[in-house]
Amino acid sequence: MSLMLAGRVLEVRDGKAIVDVGGELKEAKLDFIRDIKPGDYVKIYYGIVLEKVSREEAMETLARCSYHRSKKLTLTFTVSNRRF
């Protein structure tokens, strides 16, 4: 499973961006896109900025991937009518 994140760039330095992703700071490489500046919204995939996006698109991406903020994941399943 892959995870696409999105957020607002707070700082750009040394070929990397510091991005606010739903209140959590992430560092992402700027290997594929160079015209990023503080205040821009970007999509991040495995720690690499892939594209600049609108604020609305960034919020939509975060909403679809909201599980990334969860610290605990609970899975339940049923086998032969028994719940685990």
C-alpha positions as CSV (number, residue, x, y, z in Angstrom):
1,M,0.0,0.0,0.0
2,S,1.3,3.4,-0.8
3,L,0.5,6.7,0.9
4,M,0.2,10.0,-0.8
5,L,0.3,13.0,1.5
6,A,-0.3,16.6,0.9
7,G,0.3,19.8,2.8
8,R,1.6,23.4,2.9
9,V,5.3,24.2,2.5
10,L,6.7,26.0,5.4
11,E,10.4,26.2,4.5
12,V,12.7,25.3,1.6
13,R,16.4,24.6,2.1
14,D,19.1,22.4,0.7
15,G,16.9,20.8,-1.9
16,K,14.3,19.8,0.7
17,A,10.9,21.2,1.8
18,I,9.5,21.2,5.3
19,V,5.8,20.5,4.8
20,D,2.9,20.8,7.3
21,V,0.8,17.7,6.8
22,G,-2.3,18.1,9.0
23,G,-0.3,19.6,11.8
24,E,2.7,17.2,11.5
25,L,5.9,18.4,10.0
26,K,7.4,16.2,7.2
27,E,10.7,16.7,5.3
28,A,10.4,16.0,1.6
29,K,13.0,16.0,-1.2
30,L,12.7,18.4,-4.1
31,D,14.3,16.0,-6.7
32,F,11.6,16.3,-9.3
33,I,10.2,19.8,-8.9
34,R,12.2,23.0,-8.2
35,D,9.8,26.0,-8.2
36,I,8.5,25.4,-4.7
37,K,8.4,28.2,-2.2
38,P,6.9,28.6,1.3
39,G,3.1,28.9,1.2
40,D,2.7,26.5,-1.8
41,Y,0.7,23.3,-1.4
42,V,2.3,20.1,-2.6
43,K,1.7,16.3,-2.8
44,I,4.3,14.1,-1.3
45,Y,4.9,10.4,-2.1
46,Y,7.5,8.5,0.0
47,G,9.2,11.6,1.1
48,I,9.5,13.2,-2.4
49,V,7.5,16.2,-3.6
50,L,5.8,15.2,-6.8
51,E,3.7,18.2,-7.7
52,K,2.4,21.6,-6.6
53,V,-1.4,21.6,-6.1
54,S,-4.2,23.9,-5.1
55,R,-5.1,24.2,-1.4
56,E,-8.4,22.4,-2.2
57,E,-6.7,19.5,-3.9
58,A,-4.3,19.2,-0.9
59,M,-7.2,19.1,1.5
60,E,-9.0,16.5,-0.6
61,T,-5.9,14.3,-0.6
62,L,-5.6,14.6,3.1
63,A,-9.2,13.7,3.6
64,R,-8.8,10.6,1.5
65,C,-5.7,9.6,3.5
66,S,-6.9,10.7,6.9
67,Y,-5.8,7.3,8.4
68,H,-2.2,8.5,8.4
69,R,-2.9,10.6,11.5
70,S,-4.1,7.6,13.5
71,K,-1.6,6.3,16.0
72,K,-3.5,3.0,16.5
73,L,-5.1,0.8,13.9
74,T,-7.7,-1.7,15.0
75,L,-8.6,-4.5,12.7
76,T,-11.5,-6.9,13.3
77,F,-12.5,-9.9,11.3
78,T,-14.9,-12.8,11.6
79,V,-14.0,-16.5,11.1
80,S,-16.7,-19.1,11.6
81,N,-18.9,-16.6,13.4
82,R,-16.2,-15.8,15.9
83,R,-15.0,-12.2,16.3
84,F,-11.3,-11.5,16.9
